[in-house]
Amino acid sequence: MDLRVIDKSDTELSLEIAGEDHTFMNVIKGALLETDGVTAATYDVNPEQSGGQTDPVLTIKTETDVDALDALEDGTDRVISKADAFTDAFESAA
């Protein structure tokens, strides 16, 4: 997975995530929206309305006391935790 930071401030982060589609983007967006201090998490994958961009762009906005990069780390940790819990449940059901 290739990431390219488009814009970064303390409370906002926009990054392009190469090679991903709605499946991954919905998962990470959902996890970010469950993260304390995140006020908005969105993504855009529409190249015609985005100046020709073809890879999704994730945008995170946070409260003033929460760094956007830290929020991204917390959100990705949440995704990993949920995936691990699903794997454990699946394996115990087999």
C-alpha positions in Angstrom: 0.0 0.0 0.0 1.4 3.3 -1.1 0.5 6.5 0.9 1.1 10.1 -0.2 0.4 12.9 2.1 -1.5 15.7 0.3 -2.1 18.1 3.2 -1.2 18.0 6.8 -1.8 20.2 9.8 -2.3 19.4 13.5 -6.0 18.8 13.1 -6.4 17.8 9.5 -4.8 15.2 7.3 -5.4 14.3 3.6 -3.7 11.4 2.0 -3.9 9.4 -1.2 -4.0 5.7 -0.7 -2.9 4.0 -3.9 -4.6 0.8 -5.0 -7.5 0.7 -2.6 -11.2 0.8 -3.3 -14.5 1.4 -1.5 -14.0 -1.8 0.5 -11.0 -0.7 2.4 -11.9 2.9 2.4 -15.3 2.3 4.1 -13.6 0.2 6.8 -10.9 2.8 7.7 -13.5 5.6 7.5 -15.8 3.8 9.9 -13.0 3.0 12.3 -11.9 6.7 12.3 -15.4 7.9 13.0 -15.4 5.6 16.1 -12.1 7.2 17.2 -12.2 9.7 20.1 -11.4 13.2 18.9 -12.2 12.7 15.2 -14.8 15.2 14.0 -14.9 14.0 10.4 -13.5 11.3 8.2 -14.3 11.1 4.5 -12.9 9.7 1.3 -13.2 10.6 -2.3 -12.7 8.2 -5.3 -14.4 10.0 -8.1 -11.7 10.9 -10.6 -14.0 13.1 -12.8 -14.8 15.4 -10.0 -11.4 15.3 -8.3 -9.1 16.7 -11.0 -8.3 13.4 -12.5 -7.2 11.6 -9.3 -7.7 7.9 -9.6 -6.7 6.7 -6.1 -8.9 7.4 -3.1 -8.1 10.4 -0.9 -8.8 10.0 2.8 -9.4 13.2 4.8 -9.4 13.3 8.6 -10.4 16.2 10.8 -9.9 16.2 14.5 -10.6 18.3 17.6 -7.9 20.8 18.5 -6.3 18.6 21.1 -6.0 15.5 18.9 -3.3 15.2 16.3 -4.7 13.9 13.0 -1.8 11.5 12.5 -2.4 10.0 16.0 -6.1 9.6 15.1 -5.1 7.7 12.0 -2.9 5.4 14.0 -5.7 4.8 16.5 -8.2 4.1 13.7 -5.9 1.6 12.0 -5.3 -0.1 15.4 -9.1 -0.4 15.7 -9.3 -2.1 12.2 -6.5 -4.6 13.2 -8.2 -5.4 16.5 -11.6 -6.0 14.8 -10.0 -8.2 12.1 -8.2 -10.2 14.7 -11.4 -10.7 16.7 -13.2 -11.8 13.6 -10.4 -14.3 12.8 -10.5 -15.7 16.3 -14.3 -16.1 16.2 -14.2 -17.7 12.8 -11.5 -20.2 13.8 -13.3 -21.1 17.0 -16.5 -21.8 15.1 -14.8 -24.2 12.7 
